Amino acid sequence: MTKRYWFSAKRPGWGWGWGPPFSWEGWVVFVGFFVLLIGGGIVVMPHGEHYFIAYTFLLAALLVLICWRKGEPPGRFPTGKR
């Protein structure tokens, strides 16, 4: 059984990491990240900028973790296996 990736690896020369999602699960994670980021701006920002910065770093770390586990290995040319 082949592994089904949610995020494609970036092409060589385009940096390290992942490109846009290519499965519905990846799109749910991607949209959810931005919804939580905007919601955090509304809810957390009034309590102080430093709280919002910490919240943003936490969300970004969670996104990278999900991409790491569910995306193609970074630094590899995308195979397109879905």
Secondary structure, DSSP 4 states (H G I P E B T S, - for coil): -PPPPSEEEPPTTS-SSEEEE-SHHHHHHHHHHHHHHHHHHHHTGGG-HHHHHHHHHHHHHHHHHHHHHHBPPTTS------
